[in-house]
Amino acid sequence: MAENNTLEVLKALSDKTRLEIVRLLLDGERCVCQIFPMVKRTQSTVSIQLATLEKAGLIESRRDGKKIFYKIKDYRIRKILKAAGFNEKSD
């Protein structure tokens, strides 16, 4: 990872909600309608956080009709979380 990209990744993971979203997506692709109840935030808040994660290059999205599905773009994120001492699932 380039230095600027590394900084963006670390910034993206510095938020509790974004970290929870990443942990959920490690289990597979999900739409925002599945994510927001699980992180106990509004749909608009989760959409904003997903955009931040996507801009940082951690996740990618695809549209299926009216729904947008998100998934992990680079599974090296699993190693980053493990190295930082985080479990993959929220406690």
PyMOL Python script that loads the backbone (N, CA, C, O; Angstrom):
from pymol import cmd

cmd.read_pdbstr("""\
ATOM      1  N   MET A   1       0.841  -1.186   0.000  1.00  0.00           N
ATOM      2  CA  MET A   1       0.000   0.000   0.000  1.00  0.00           C
ATOM      3  C   MET A   1       0.881   1.242   0.000  1.00  0.00           C
ATOM      4  O   MET A   1       1.879   1.294   0.718  1.00  0.00           O
ATOM      5  N   ALA A   2       0.532   2.207  -0.771  1.00  0.00           N
ATOM      6  CA  ALA A   2       1.243   3.475  -0.769  1.00  0.00           C
ATOM      7  C   ALA A   2       0.936   4.205   0.527  1.00  0.00           C
ATOM      8  O   ALA A   2      -0.076   3.937   1.174  1.00  0.00           O
ATOM      9  N   GLU A   3       1.810   5.128   0.903  1.00  0.00           N
ATOM     10  CA  GLU A   3       1.642   5.848   2.168  1.00  0.00           C
ATOM     11  C   GLU A   3       0.309   6.573   2.246  1.00  0.00           C
ATOM     12  O   GLU A   3      -0.364   6.507   3.275  1.00  0.00           O
ATOM     13  N   ASN A   4      -0.090   7.270   1.175  1.00  0.00           N
ATOM     14  CA  ASN A   4      -1.369   7.984   1.182  1.00  0.00           C
ATOM     15  C   ASN A   4      -2.537   7.025   1.316  1.00  0.00           C
ATOM     16  O   ASN A   4      -3.496   7.300   2.037  1.00  0.00           O
ATOM     17  N   ASN A   5      -2.453   5.896   0.619  1.00  0.00           N
ATOM     18  CA  ASN A   5      -3.520   4.900   0.701  1.00  0.00           C
ATOM     19  C   ASN A   5      -3.584   4.314   2.101  1.00  0.00           C
ATOM     20  O   ASN A   5      -4.675   4.102   2.630  1.00  0.00           O
ATOM     21  N   THR A   6      -2.440   4.050   2.709  1.00  0.00           N
ATOM     22  CA  THR A   6      -2.408   3.510   4.068  1.00  0.00           C
ATOM     23  C   THR A   6      -3.066   4.474   5.038  1.00  0.00           C
ATOM     24  O   THR A   6      -3.825   4.057   5.912  1.00  0.00           O
ATOM     25  N   LEU A   7      -2.783   5.748   4.891  1.00  0.00           N
ATOM     26  CA  LEU A   7      -3.386   6.756   5.754  1.00  0.00           C
ATOM     27  C   LEU A   7      -4.896   6.783   5.578  1.00  0.00           C
ATOM     28  O   LEU A   7      -5.629   6.870   6.564  1.00  0.00           O
ATOM     29  N   GLU A   8      -5.375   6.708   4.334  1.00  0.00           N
ATOM     30  CA  GLU A   8      -6.819   6.693   4.069  1.00  0.00           C
ATOM     31  C   GLU A   8      -7.485   5.462   4.700  1.00  0.00           C
ATOM     32  O   GLU A   8      -8.574   5.560   5.265  1.00  0.00           O
ATOM     33  N   VAL A   9      -6.832   4.323   4.599  1.00  0.00           N
ATOM     34  CA  VAL A   9      -7.371   3.092   5.177  1.00  0.00           C
ATOM     35  C   VAL A   9      -7.468   3.224   6.701  1.00  0.00           C
ATOM     36  O   VAL A   9      -8.491   2.885   7.296  1.00  0.00           O
ATOM     37  N   LEU A  10      -6.417   3.708   7.310  1.00  0.00           N
ATOM     38  CA  LEU A  10      -6.422   3.857   8.778  1.00  0.00           C
ATOM     39  C   LEU A  10      -7.461   4.875   9.235  1.00  0.00           C
ATOM     40  O   LEU A  10      -8.124   4.667  10.252  1.00  0.00           O
ATOM     41  N   LYS A  11      -7.607   5.965   8.500  1.00  0.00           N
ATOM     42  CA  LYS A  11      -8.642   6.953   8.821  1.00  0.00           C
ATOM     43  C   LYS A  11     -10.030   6.325   8.712  1.00  0.00           C
ATOM     44  O   LYS A  11     -10.888   6.534   9.570  1.00  0.00           O
ATOM     45  N   ALA A  12     -10.236   5.556   7.646  1.00  0.00           N
ATOM     46  CA  ALA A  12     -11.544   4.926   7.435  1.00  0.00           C
ATOM     47  C   ALA A  12     -11.885   3.954   8.557  1.00  0.00           C
ATOM     48  O   ALA A  12     -13.046   3.842   8.951  1.00  0.00           O
ATOM     49  N   LEU A  13     -10.889   3.257   9.069  1.00  0.00           N
ATOM     50  CA  LEU A  13     -11.119   2.282  10.132  1.00  0.00           C
ATOM     51  C   LEU A  13     -11.152   2.897  11.516  1.00  0.00           C
ATOM     52  O   LEU A  13     -11.399   2.190  12.493  1.00  0.00           O
ATOM     53  N   SER A  14     -10.910   4.192  11.627  1.00  0.00           N
ATOM     54  CA  SER A  14     -10.853   4.835  12.935  1.00  0.00           C
ATOM     55  C   SER A  14     -12.225   5.147  13.522  1.00  0.00           C
ATOM     56  O   SER A  14     -12.322   5.591  14.666  1.00  0.00           O
ATOM     57  N   ASP A  15     -13.271   4.922  12.762  1.00  0.00           N
ATOM     58  CA  ASP A  15     -14.634   5.179  13.223  1.00  0.00           C
ATOM     59  C   ASP A  15     -15.300   3.868  13.610  1.00  0.00           C
ATOM     60  O   ASP A  15     -15.214   2.881  12.879  1.00  0.00           O
ATOM     61  N   LYS A  16     -15.965   3.859  14.763  1.00  0.00           N
ATOM     62  CA  LYS A  16     -16.592   2.630  15.283  1.00  0.00           C
ATOM     63  C   LYS A  16     -17.617   2.053  14.304  1.00  0.00           C
ATOM     64  O   LYS A  16     -17.636   0.845  14.068  1.00  0.00           O
ATOM     65  N   THR A  17     -18.453   2.894  13.745  1.00  0.00           N
ATOM     66  CA  THR A  17     -19.486   2.416  12.822  1.00  0.00           C
ATOM     67  C   THR A  17     -18.856   1.814  11.573  1.00  0.00           C
ATOM     68  O   THR A  17     -19.277   0.751  11.118  1.00  0.00           O
ATOM     69  N   ARG A  18     -17.860   2.478  11.020  1.00  0.00           N
ATOM     70  CA  ARG A  18     -17.203   1.945   9.824  1.00  0.00           C
ATOM     71  C   ARG A  18     -16.493   0.637  10.120  1.00  0.00           C
ATOM     72  O   ARG A  18     -16.496  -0.274   9.293  1.00  0.00           O
ATOM     73  N   LEU A  19     -15.890   0.538  11.282  1.00  0.00           N
ATOM     74  CA  LEU A  19     -15.230  -0.707  11.677  1.00  0.00           C
ATOM     75  C   LEU A  19     -16.253  -1.840  11.796  1.00  0.00           C
ATOM     76  O   LEU A  19     -15.991  -2.962  11.362  1.00  0.00           O
ATOM     77  N   GLU A  20     -17.406  -1.550  12.379  1.00  0.00           N
ATOM     78  CA  GLU A  20     -18.475  -2.562  12.480  1.00  0.00           C
ATOM     79  C   GLU A  20     -18.949  -2.989  11.097  1.00  0.00           C
ATOM     80  O   GLU A  20     -19.191  -4.172  10.860  1.00  0.00           O
ATOM     81  N   ILE A  21     -19.082  -2.038  10.190  1.00  0.00           N
ATOM     82  CA  ILE A  21     -19.522  -2.352   8.828  1.00  0.00           C
ATOM     83  C   ILE A  21     -18.517  -3.276   8.150  1.00  0.00           C
ATOM     84  O   ILE A  21     -18.903  -4.262   7.522  1.00  0.00           O
ATOM     85  N   VAL A  22     -17.235  -2.961   8.274  1.00  0.00           N
ATOM     86  CA  VAL A  22     -16.200  -3.803   7.673  1.00  0.00           C
ATOM     87  C   VAL A  22     -16.268  -5.211   8.242  1.00  0.00           C
ATOM     88  O   VAL A  22     -16.168  -6.184   7.494  1.00  0.00           O
ATOM     89  N   ARG A  23     -16.432  -5.332   9.530  1.00  0.00           N
ATOM     90  CA  ARG A  23     -16.529  -6.659  10.154  1.00  0.00           C
ATOM     91  C   ARG A  23     -17.712  -7.437   9.592  1.00  0.00           C
ATOM     92  O   ARG A  23     -17.600  -8.636   9.337  1.00  0.00           O
ATOM     93  N   LEU A  24     -18.846  -6.764   9.396  1.00  0.00           N
ATOM     94  CA  LEU A  24     -20.018  -7.438   8.826  1.00  0.00           C
ATOM     95  C   LEU A  24     -19.752  -7.894   7.393  1.00  0.00           C
ATOM     96  O   LEU A  24     -20.157  -8.987   6.997  1.00  0.00           O
ATOM     97  N   LEU A  25     -19.080  -7.064   6.634  1.00  0.00           N
ATOM     98  CA  LEU A  25     -18.831  -7.386   5.233  1.00  0.00           C
ATOM     99  C   LEU A  25     -17.788  -8.479   5.057  1.00  0.00           C
ATOM    100  O   LEU A  25     -17.697  -9.073   3.983  1.00  0.00           O
ATOM    101  N   LEU A  26     -17.004  -8.754   6.084  1.00  0.00           N
ATOM    102  CA  LEU A  26     -16.059  -9.864   6.000  1.00  0.00           C
ATOM    103  C   LEU A  26     -16.785 -11.197   5.829  1.00  0.00           C
ATOM    104  O   LEU A  26     -16.211 -12.160   5.323  1.00  0.00           O
ATOM    105  N   ASP A  27     -18.056 -11.248   6.256  1.00  0.00           N
ATOM    106  CA  ASP A  27     -18.864 -12.459   6.106  1.00  0.00           C
ATOM    107  C   ASP A  27     -19.498 -12.575   4.730  1.00  0.00           C
ATOM    108  O   ASP A  27     -20.069 -13.614   4.397  1.00  0.00           O
ATOM    109  N   GLY A  28     -19.406 -11.520   3.923  1.00  0.00           N
ATOM    110  CA  GLY A  28     -19.970 -11.564   2.576  1.00  0.00           C
ATOM    111  C   GLY A  28     -20.707 -10.294   2.222  1.00  0.00           C
ATOM    112  O   GLY A  28     -20.847  -9.383   3.038  1.00  0.00           O
ATOM    113  N   GLU A  29     -21.169 -10.252   1.002  1.00  0.00           N
ATOM    114  CA  GLU A  29     -21.846  -9.093   0.439  1.00  0.00           C
ATOM    115  C   GLU A  29     -23.169  -8.815   1.166  1.00  0.00           C
ATOM    116  O   GLU A  29     -23.901  -9.737   1.526  1.00  0.00           O
ATOM    117  N   ARG A  30     -23.454  -7.536   1.371  1.00  0.00           N
ATOM    118  CA  ARG A  30     -24.712  -7.123   2.001  1.00  0.00           C
ATOM    119  C   ARG A  30     -25.176  -5.798   1.403  1.00  0.00           C
ATOM    120  O   ARG A  30     -24.371  -4.997   0.929  1.00  0.00           O
ATOM    121  N   CYS A  31     -26.496  -5.585   1.436  1.00  0.00           N
ATOM    122  CA  CYS A  31     -27.027  -4.287   1.012  1.00  0.00           C
ATOM    123  C   CYS A  31     -27.181  -3.405   2.250  1.00  0.00           C
ATOM    124  O   CYS A  31     -27.192  -3.891   3.381  1.00  0.00           O
ATOM    125  N   VAL A  32     -27.299  -2.112   2.015  1.00  0.00           N
ATOM    126  CA  VAL A  32     -27.410  -1.167   3.133  1.00  0.00           C
ATOM    127  C   VAL A  32     -28.635  -1.495   3.987  1.00  0.00           C
ATOM    128  O   VAL A  32     -28.622  -1.263   5.196  1.00  0.00           O
ATOM    129  N   CYS A  33     -29.692  -2.030   3.374  1.00  0.00           N
ATOM    130  CA  CYS A  33     -30.901  -2.380   4.126  1.00  0.00           C
ATOM    131  C   CYS A  33     -30.638  -3.499   5.136  1.00  0.00           C
ATOM    132  O   CYS A  33     -31.371  -3.625   6.117  1.00  0.00           O
ATOM    133  N   GLN A  34     -29.614  -4.302   4.911  1.00  0.00           N
ATOM    134  CA  GLN A  34     -29.229  -5.347   5.860  1.00  0.00           C
ATOM    135  C   GLN A  34     -28.248  -4.818   6.902  1.00  0.00           C
ATOM    136  O   GLN A  34     -28.218  -5.298   8.035  1.00  0.00           O
ATOM    137  N   ILE A  35     -27.453  -3.836   6.518  1.00  0.00           N
ATOM    138  CA  ILE A  35     -26.386  -3.357   7.393  1.00  0.00           C
ATOM    139  C   ILE A  35     -26.901  -2.424   8.479  1.00  0.00           C
ATOM    140  O   ILE A  35     -26.533  -2.583   9.643  1.00  0.00           O
ATOM    141  N   PHE A  36     -27.755  -1.443   8.126  1.00  0.00           N
ATOM    142  CA  PHE A  36     -28.086  -0.415   9.102  1.00  0.00           C
ATOM    143  C   PHE A  36     -28.775  -0.933  10.363  1.00  0.00           C
ATOM    144  O   PHE A  36     -28.509  -0.394  11.437  1.00  0.00           O
ATOM    145  N   PRO A  37     -29.642  -1.943  10.300  1.00  0.00           N
ATOM    146  CA  PRO A  37     -30.209  -2.434  11.572  1.00  0.00           C
ATOM    147  C   PRO A  37     -29.152  -3.126  12.441  1.00  0.00           C
ATOM    148  O   PRO A  37     -29.246  -3.103  13.668  1.00  0.00           O
ATOM    149  N   MET A  38     -28.160  -3.732  11.813  1.00  0.00           N
ATOM    150  CA  MET A  38     -27.151  -4.482  12.551  1.00  0.00           C
ATOM    151  C   MET A  38     -26.170  -3.565  13.289  1.00  0.00           C
ATOM    152  O   MET A  38     -25.636  -3.935  14.334  1.00  0.00           O
ATOM    153  N   VAL A  39     -25.936  -2.373  12.744  1.00  0.00           N
ATOM    154  CA  VAL A  39     -25.027  -1.438  13.400  1.00  0.00           C
ATOM    155  C   VAL A  39     -25.783  -0.385  14.220  1.00  0.00           C
ATOM    156  O   VAL A  39     -25.180   0.489  14.844  1.00  0.00           O
ATOM    157  N   LYS A  40     -27.108  -0.491  14.202  1.00  0.00           N
ATOM    158  CA  LYS A  40     -27.976   0.384  15.001  1.00  0.00           C
ATOM    159  C   LYS A  40     -27.758   1.861  14.696  1.00  0.00           C
ATOM    160  O   LYS A  40     -27.629   2.690  15.597  1.00  0.00           O
ATOM    161  N   ARG A  41     -27.721   2.167  13.393  1.00  0.00           N
ATOM    162  CA  ARG A  41     -27.616   3.538  12.898  1.00  0.00           C
ATOM    163  C   ARG A  41     -28.692   3.717  11.830  1.00  0.00           C
ATOM    164  O   ARG A  41     -29.264   2.740  11.346  1.00  0.00           O
ATOM    165  N   THR A  42     -28.963   4.965  11.466  1.00  0.00           N
ATOM    166  CA  THR A  42     -29.960   5.209  10.423  1.00  0.00           C
ATOM    167  C   THR A  42     -29.392   4.790   9.069  1.00  0.00           C
ATOM    168  O   THR A  42     -28.179   4.674   8.893  1.00  0.00           O
ATOM    169  N   GLN A  43     -30.294   4.570   8.127  1.00  0.00           N
ATOM    170  CA  GLN A  43     -29.860   4.162   6.793  1.00  0.00           C
ATOM    171  C   GLN A  43     -28.990   5.242   6.155  1.00  0.00           C
ATOM    172  O   GLN A  43     -28.001   4.928   5.492  1.00  0.00           O
ATOM    173  N   SER A  44     -29.348   6.503   6.348  1.00  0.00           N
ATOM    174  CA  SER A  44     -28.549   7.578   5.748  1.00  0.00           C
ATOM    175  C   SER A  44     -27.156   7.654   6.361  1.00  0.00           C
ATOM    176  O   SER A  44     -26.185   7.904   5.647  1.00  0.00           O
ATOM    177  N   THR A  45     -27.040   7.444   7.664  1.00  0.00           N
ATOM    178  CA  THR A  45     -25.732   7.440   8.319  1.00  0.00           C
ATOM    179  C   THR A  45     -24.869   6.316   7.789  1.00  0.00           C
ATOM    180  O   THR A  45     -23.688   6.515   7.506  1.00  0.00           O
ATOM    181  N   VAL A  46     -25.453   5.134   7.652  1.00  0.00           N
ATOM    182  CA  VAL A  46     -24.706   3.978   7.141  1.00  0.00           C
ATOM    183  C   VAL A  46     -24.288   4.222   5.694  1.00  0.00           C
ATOM    184  O   VAL A  46     -23.178   3.856   5.308  1.00  0.00           O
ATOM    185  N   SER A  47     -25.141   4.824   4.899  1.00  0.00           N
ATOM    186  CA  SER A  47     -24.790   5.117   3.504  1.00  0.00           C
ATOM    187  C   SER A  47     -23.592   6.064   3.426  1.00  0.00           C
ATOM    188  O   SER A  47     -22.718   5.893   2.576  1.00  0.00           O
ATOM    189  N   ILE A  48     -23.553   7.045   4.298  1.00  0.00           N
ATOM    190  CA  ILE A  48     -22.427   7.982   4.339  1.00  0.00           C
ATOM    191  C   ILE A  48     -21.146   7.245   4.732  1.00  0.00           C
ATOM    192  O   ILE A  48     -20.088   7.471   4.144  1.00  0.00           O
ATOM    193  N   GLN A  49     -21.248   6.370   5.721  1.00  0.00           N
ATOM    194  CA  GLN A  49     -20.077   5.622   6.171  1.00  0.00           C
ATOM    195  C   GLN A  49     -19.600   4.646   5.085  1.00  0.00           C
ATOM    196  O   GLN A  49     -18.397   4.449   4.915  1.00  0.00           O
ATOM    197  N   LEU A  50     -20.527   4.046   4.364  1.00  0.00           N
ATOM    198  CA  LEU A  50     -20.169   3.151   3.255  1.00  0.00           C
ATOM    199  C   LEU A  50     -19.431   3.918   2.164  1.00  0.00           C
ATOM    200  O   LEU A  50     -18.477   3.406   1.579  1.00  0.00           O
ATOM    201  N   ALA A  51     -19.867   5.139   1.891  1.00  0.00           N
ATOM    202  CA  ALA A  51     -19.195   5.965   0.877  1.00  0.00           C
ATOM    203  C   ALA A  51     -17.756   6.261   1.300  1.00  0.00           C
ATOM    204  O   ALA A  51     -16.851   6.255   0.465  1.00  0.00           O
ATOM    205  N   THR A  52     -17.545   6.517   2.571  1.00  0.00           N
ATOM    206  CA  THR A  52     -16.200   6.772   3.084  1.00  0.00           C
ATOM    207  C   THR A  52     -15.319   5.535   2.916  1.00  0.00           C
ATOM    208  O   THR A  52     -14.169   5.639   2.489  1.00  0.00           O
ATOM    209  N   LEU A  53     -15.861   4.375   3.251  1.00  0.00           N
ATOM    210  CA  LEU A  53     -15.113   3.121   3.101  1.00  0.00           C
ATOM    211  C   LEU A  53     -14.793   2.831   1.638  1.00  0.00           C
ATOM    212  O   LEU A  53     -13.714   2.337   1.312  1.00  0.00           O
ATOM    213  N   GLU A  54     -15.740   3.143   0.768  1.00  0.00           N
ATOM    214  CA  GLU A  54     -15.522   2.909  -0.662  1.00  0.00           C
ATOM    215  C   GLU A  54     -14.453   3.859  -1.206  1.00  0.00           C
ATOM    216  O   GLU A  54     -13.607   3.457  -2.005  1.00  0.00           O
ATOM    217  N   LYS A  55     -14.495   5.107  -0.775  1.00  0.00           N
ATOM    218  CA  LYS A  55     -13.492   6.085  -1.212  1.00  0.00           C
ATOM    219  C   LYS A  55     -12.090   5.673  -0.762  1.00  0.00           C
ATOM    220  O   LYS A  55     -11.112   5.916  -1.469  1.00  0.00           O
ATOM    221  N   ALA A  56     -11.995   5.051   0.409  1.00  0.00           N
ATOM    222  CA  ALA A  56     -10.705   4.595   0.933  1.00  0.00           C
ATOM    223  C   ALA A  56     -10.225   3.323   0.235  1.00  0.00           C
ATOM    224  O   ALA A  56      -9.090   2.893   0.443  1.00  0.00           O
ATOM    225  N   GLY A  57     -11.081   2.720  -0.590  1.00  0.00           N
ATOM    226  CA  GLY A  57     -10.698   1.528  -1.336  1.00  0.00           C
ATOM    227  C   GLY A  57     -10.871   0.224  -0.572  1.00  0.00           C
ATOM    228  O   GLY A  57     -10.358  -0.814  -0.990  1.00  0.00           O
ATOM    229  N   LEU A  58     -11.593   0.269   0.549  1.00  0.00           N
ATOM    230  CA  LEU A  58     -11.784  -0.937   1.350  1.00  0.00           C
ATOM    231  C   LEU A  58     -12.938  -1.798   0.851  1.00  0.00           C
ATOM    232  O   LEU A  58     -12.903  -3.022   0.970  1.00  0.00           O
ATOM    233  N   ILE A  59     -13.951  -1.159   0.296  1.00  0.00           N
ATOM    234  CA  ILE A  59     -15.117  -1.890  -0.182  1.00  0.00           C
ATOM    235  C   ILE A  59     -15.448  -1.445  -1.596  1.00  0.00           C
ATOM    236  O   ILE A  59     -14.945  -0.434  -2.086  1.00  0.00           O
ATOM    237  N   GLU A  60     -16.312  -2.232  -2.240  1.00  0.00           N
ATOM    238  CA  GLU A  60     -16.828  -1.866  -3.553  1.00  0.00           C
ATOM    239  C   GLU A  60     -18.318  -2.164  -3.577  1.00  0.00           C
ATOM    240  O   GLU A  60     -18.826  -2.933  -2.762  1.00  0.00           O
ATOM    241  N   SER A  61     -19.004  -1.546  -4.519  1.00  0.00           N
ATOM    242  CA  SER A  61     -20.459  -1.700  -4.574  1.00  0.00           C
ATOM    243  C   SER A  61     -20.902  -2.119  -5.966  1.00  0.00           C
ATOM    244  O   SER A  61     -20.190  -1.955  -6.958  1.00  0.00           O
ATOM    245  N   ARG A  62     -22.117  -2.669  -5.994  1.00  0.00           N
ATOM    246  CA  ARG A  62     -22.767  -2.987  -7.267  1.00  0.00           C
ATOM    247  C   ARG A  62     -24.257  -2.763  -7.081  1.00  0.00           C
ATOM    248  O   ARG A  62     -24.797  -2.993  -5.999  1.00  0.00           O
ATOM    249  N   ARG A  63     -24.904  -2.322  -8.116  1.00  0.00           N
ATOM    250  CA  ARG A  63     -26.344  -2.053  -8.069  1.00  0.00           C
ATOM    251  C   ARG A  63     -27.093  -3.249  -8.631  1.00  0.00           C
ATOM    252  O   ARG A  63     -26.702  -3.827  -9.645  1.00  0.00           O
ATOM    253  N   ASP A  64     -28.181  -3.612  -7.951  1.00  0.00           N
ATOM    254  CA  ASP A  64     -29.091  -4.650  -8.423  1.00  0.00           C
ATOM    255  C   ASP A  64     -30.496  -4.092  -8.260  1.00  0.00           C
ATOM    256  O   ASP A  64     -31.079  -4.164  -7.178  1.00  0.00           O
ATOM    257  N   GLY A  65     -31.033  -3.539  -9.334  1.00  0.00           N
ATOM    258  CA  GLY A  65     -32.324  -2.866  -9.252  1.00  0.00           C
ATOM    259  C   GLY A  65     -32.181  -1.607  -8.414  1.00  0.00           C
ATOM    260  O   GLY A  65     -31.339  -0.756  -8.702  1.00  0.00           O
ATOM    261  N   LYS A  66     -33.007  -1.487  -7.370  1.00  0.00           N
ATOM    262  CA  LYS A  66     -32.955  -0.316  -6.499  1.00  0.00           C
ATOM    263  C   LYS A  66     -31.968  -0.485  -5.351  1.00  0.00           C
ATOM    264  O   LYS A  66     -31.677   0.479  -4.642  1.00  0.00           O
ATOM    265  N   LYS A  67     -31.456  -1.681  -5.161  1.00  0.00           N
ATOM    266  CA  LYS A  67     -30.555  -1.947  -4.040  1.00  0.00           C
ATOM    267  C   LYS A  67     -29.098  -1.849  -4.480  1.00  0.00           C
ATOM    268  O   LYS A  67     -28.739  -2.179  -5.610  1.00  0.00           O
ATOM    269  N   ILE A  68     -28.275  -1.382  -3.546  1.00  0.00           N
ATOM    270  CA  ILE A  68     -26.835  -1.351  -3.765  1.00  0.00           C
ATOM    271  C   ILE A  68     -26.205  -2.312  -2.768  1.00  0.00           C
ATOM    272  O   ILE A  68     -26.440  -2.224  -1.562  1.00  0.00           O
ATOM    273  N   PHE A  69     -25.410  -3.219  -3.288  1.00  0.00           N
ATOM    274  CA  PHE A  69     -24.748  -4.219  -2.456  1.00  0.00           C
ATOM    275  C   PHE A  69     -23.277  -3.853  -2.304  1.00  0.00           C
ATOM    276  O   PHE A  69     -22.640  -3.364  -3.237  1.00  0.00           O
ATOM    277  N   TYR A  70     -22.757  -4.099  -1.112  1.00  0.00           N
ATOM    278  CA  TYR A  70     -21.372  -3.772  -0.786  1.00  0.00           C
ATOM    279  C   TYR A  70     -20.627  -5.029  -0.389  1.00  0.00           C
ATOM    280  O   TYR A  70     -21.194  -5.945   0.207  1.00  0.00           O
ATOM    281  N   LYS A  71     -19.335  -5.059  -0.733  1.00  0.00           N
ATOM    282  CA  LYS A  71     -18.486  -6.175  -0.322  1.00  0.00           C
ATOM    283  C   LYS A  71     -17.061  -5.672  -0.140  1.00  0.00           C
ATOM    284  O   LYS A  71     -16.694  -4.606  -0.635  1.00  0.00           O
ATOM    285  N   ILE A  72     -16.277  -6.451   0.571  1.00  0.00           N
ATOM    286  CA  ILE A  72     -14.879  -6.116   0.789  1.00  0.00           C
ATOM    287  C   ILE A  72     -14.154  -6.165  -0.553  1.00  0.00           C
ATOM    288  O   ILE A  72     -14.297  -7.125  -1.310  1.00  0.00           O
ATOM    289  N   LYS A  73     -13.389  -5.140  -0.836  1.00  0.00           N
ATOM    290  CA  LYS A  73     -12.650  -5.067  -2.095  1.00  0.00           C
ATOM    291  C   LYS A  73     -11.298  -5.754  -1.968  1.00  0.00           C
ATOM    292  O   LYS A  73     -10.840  -6.410  -2.903  1.00  0.00           O
ATOM    293  N   ASP A  74     -10.666  -5.604  -0.822  1.00  0.00           N
ATOM    294  CA  ASP A  74      -9.323  -6.138  -0.617  1.00  0.00           C
ATOM    295  C   ASP A  74      -9.310  -6.900   0.710  1.00  0.00           C
ATOM    296  O   ASP A  74      -9.391  -6.303   1.783  1.00  0.00           O
ATOM    297  N   TYR A  75      -9.207  -8.200   0.618  1.00  0.00           N
ATOM    298  CA  TYR A  75      -9.295  -9.018   1.832  1.00  0.00           C
ATOM    299  C   TYR A  75      -8.058  -8.937   2.716  1.00  0.00           C
ATOM    300  O   TYR A  75      -7.994  -9.600   3.752  1.00  0.00           O
ATOM    301  N   ARG A  76      -7.058  -8.118   2.313  1.00  0.00           N
ATOM    302  CA  ARG A  76      -5.948  -7.871   3.225  1.00  0.00           C
ATOM    303  C   ARG A  76      -6.418  -7.136   4.469  1.00  0.00           C
ATOM    304  O   ARG A  76      -5.706  -7.080   5.472  1.00  0.00           O
ATOM    305  N   ILE A  77      -7.627  -6.567   4.401  1.00  0.00           N
ATOM    306  CA  ILE A  77      -8.192  -5.876   5.553  1.00  0.00           C
ATOM    307  C   ILE A  77      -8.327  -6.830   6.743  1.00  0.00           C
ATOM    308  O   ILE A  77      -8.217  -6.413   7.896  1.00  0.00           O
ATOM    309  N   ARG A  78      -8.564  -8.095   6.457  1.00  0.00           N
ATOM    310  CA  ARG A  78      -8.654  -9.125   7.501  1.00  0.00           C
ATOM    311  C   ARG A  78      -7.342  -9.183   8.292  1.00  0.00           C
ATOM    312  O   ARG A  78      -7.351  -9.289   9.518  1.00  0.00           O
ATOM    313  N   LYS A  79      -6.231  -9.112   7.586  1.00  0.00           N
ATOM    314  CA  LYS A  79      -4.912  -9.133   8.229  1.00  0.00           C
ATOM    315  C   LYS A  79      -4.680  -7.863   9.045  1.00  0.00           C
ATOM    316  O   LYS A  79      -4.104  -7.914  10.132  1.00  0.00           O
ATOM    317  N   ILE A  80      -5.128  -6.735   8.521  1.00  0.00           N
ATOM    318  CA  ILE A  80      -4.980  -5.466   9.230  1.00  0.00           C
ATOM    319  C   ILE A  80      -5.736  -5.506  10.549  1.00  0.00           C
ATOM    320  O   ILE A  80      -5.207  -5.104  11.586  1.00  0.00           O
ATOM    321  N   LEU A  81      -6.978  -5.994  10.512  1.00  0.00           N
ATOM    322  CA  LEU A  81      -7.780  -6.080  11.738  1.00  0.00           C
ATOM    323  C   LEU A  81      -7.158  -7.047  12.739  1.00  0.00           C
ATOM    324  O   LEU A  81      -7.125  -6.769  13.938  1.00  0.00           O
ATOM    325  N   LYS A  82      -6.670  -8.171  12.250  1.00  0.00           N
ATOM    326  CA  LYS A  82      -6.042  -9.151  13.130  1.00  0.00           C
ATOM    327  C   LYS A  82      -4.784  -8.566  13.772  1.00  0.00           C
ATOM    328  O   LYS A  82      -4.555  -8.732  14.970  1.00  0.00           O
ATOM    329  N   ALA A  83      -3.973  -7.879  12.966  1.00  0.00           N
ATOM    330  CA  ALA A  83      -2.742  -7.267  13.485  1.00  0.00           C
ATOM    331  C   ALA A  83      -3.042  -6.193  14.524  1.00  0.00           C
ATOM    332  O   ALA A  83      -2.257  -5.970  15.445  1.00  0.00           O
ATOM    333  N   ALA A  84      -4.189  -5.530  14.366  1.00  0.00           N
ATOM    334  CA  ALA A  84      -4.585  -4.483  15.311  1.00  0.00           C
ATOM    335  C   ALA A  84      -5.241  -5.065  16.565  1.00  0.00           C
ATOM    336  O   ALA A  84      -5.550  -4.331  17.504  1.00  0.00           O
ATOM    337  N   GLY A  85      -5.453  -6.386  16.577  1.00  0.00           N
ATOM    338  CA  GLY A  85      -6.028  -7.023  17.757  1.00  0.00           C
ATOM    339  C   GLY A  85      -7.538  -7.060  17.802  1.00  0.00           C
ATOM    340  O   GLY A  85      -8.121  -7.288  18.863  1.00  0.00           O
ATOM    341  N   PHE A  86      -8.192  -6.836  16.653  1.00  0.00           N
ATOM    342  CA  PHE A  86      -9.649  -6.867  16.601  1.00  0.00           C
ATOM    343  C   PHE A  86     -10.135  -8.222  16.133  1.00  0.00           C
ATOM    344  O   PHE A  86      -9.548  -8.837  15.242  1.00  0.00           O
ATOM    345  N   ASN A  87     -11.211  -8.677  16.743  1.00  0.00           N
ATOM    346  CA  ASN A  87     -11.893  -9.875  16.243  1.00  0.00           C
ATOM    347  C   ASN A  87     -12.656  -9.487  14.994  1.00  0.00           C
ATOM    348  O   ASN A  87     -12.965  -8.312  14.797  1.00  0.00           O
ATOM    349  N   GLU A  88     -12.963 -10.455  14.151  1.00  0.00           N
ATOM    350  CA  GLU A  88     -13.716 -10.171  12.934  1.00  0.00           C
ATOM    351  C   GLU A  88     -15.153  -9.810  13.237  1.00  0.00           C
ATOM    352  O   GLU A  88     -15.749  -9.013  12.512  1.00  0.00           O
ATOM    353  N   LYS A  89     -15.718 -10.364  14.269  1.00  0.00           N
ATOM    354  CA  LYS A  89     -17.111 -10.094  14.625  1.00  0.00           C
ATOM    355  C   LYS A  89     -17.159  -9.097  15.768  1.00  0.00           C
ATOM    356  O   LYS A  89     -16.285  -9.079  16.635  1.00  0.00           O
ATOM    357  N   SER A  90     -18.207  -8.257  15.755  1.00  0.00           N
ATOM    358  CA  SER A  90     -18.392  -7.310  16.857  1.00  0.00           C
ATOM    359  C   SER A  90     -18.731  -8.051  18.122  1.00  0.00           C
ATOM    360  O   SER A  90     -19.408  -9.078  18.091  1.00  0.00           O
ATOM    361  N   ASP A  91     -18.257  -7.525  19.248  1.00  0.00           N
ATOM    362  CA  ASP A  91     -18.548  -8.160  20.552  1.00  0.00           C
ATOM    363  C   ASP A  91     -19.929  -7.802  21.020  1.00  0.00           C
ATOM    364  O   ASP A  91     -20.350  -8.238  22.091  1.00  0.00           O
TER     365      ASP A  91
END
""", "prot")
cmd.dss("prot")
cmd.show_as("cartoon", "prot")
cmd.util.cbc("prot")
cmd.orient("prot")
